[in-house]
Amino acid sequence: MTEPVTLLNPQQAYLAMLEFLEAERRLCGPAQTLHLGGLLSEMSIDSSGVSADPGAVLAFADAVAKVLSDEHKARFEHFRWPPDQA
């Protein structure tokens, strides 16, 4: 059974990206550097539609769930989208 698709608005998508990248940075540890190229390579989708790293898909799904949670909404209630242009 497939789960219903949750559509994110641009603000939620941005926050999900931040949450995901922060989780990846924590996995690397304080002495390591997160290499975006390696991360993107692991996350690539092959011709059959499967991620090179299914764990990355699950980690991003966790990030989306956090962004949609009431706790996260309260934490970022003052985040404005789109940002003001100075």
C-alpha positions, 0 to 999 in steps of 0.5 A: 500500500502506498502512502499519500503524497504530501505536497510541500510549499517552497518554505517547507521544502527549504526547511526540509532541505536544511533539516536533511543536510543538518542530519547528514552533517551530524552523521559525519561528526565534528571532525569530518566535512560533508561533501556535497558532491558525494551526497548528491552522488549517493542520492542520484536516481537510476534509470529504474527510478531507484535511489543509489542510497535508499537510506537517503530517501528515508532520511529525507522523508524523516526531514519532511516529517519533522518540518510538518510536525507541530514542534517544528512549525512552532520553532520556525513560525517566524521564518518568512518566505520568500525572504525579504530582498534587501 
